[in-house]
Amino acid sequence: MATINLSSNEETIYKDFKEGNSVQVRVTVPANEEENYKKGGTVDVVHGDFHAKGKIVSEPLIISSALQGQNRTISLIVERMN
């Protein structure tokens, strides 16, 4: 299962997600791991000690492309799973 780590600066996103709202997040992943962040995939959303399962409900939107095997930044919409 892929992981989305929310930083301390993303407190609002964390609160919305914890309340059950869908949230838009950006993740930076190696190009060879991008397949783990496809629509319908399950992710572990982490913020400090908080862990919850989420489902990706959007197609990944590429924010920055990977160059020669480098990391790629993608944007996703994730909803909390009960």
Secondary structure, DSSP 8 states (H G I E B T S, - for coil): -EEEE--GGGHHHHHHHHTT--EEEEEEEEGGGGGGG-TT-EEEEEETTEEEEEEE-S--EEEE--STT-EEEEEEEEEE--
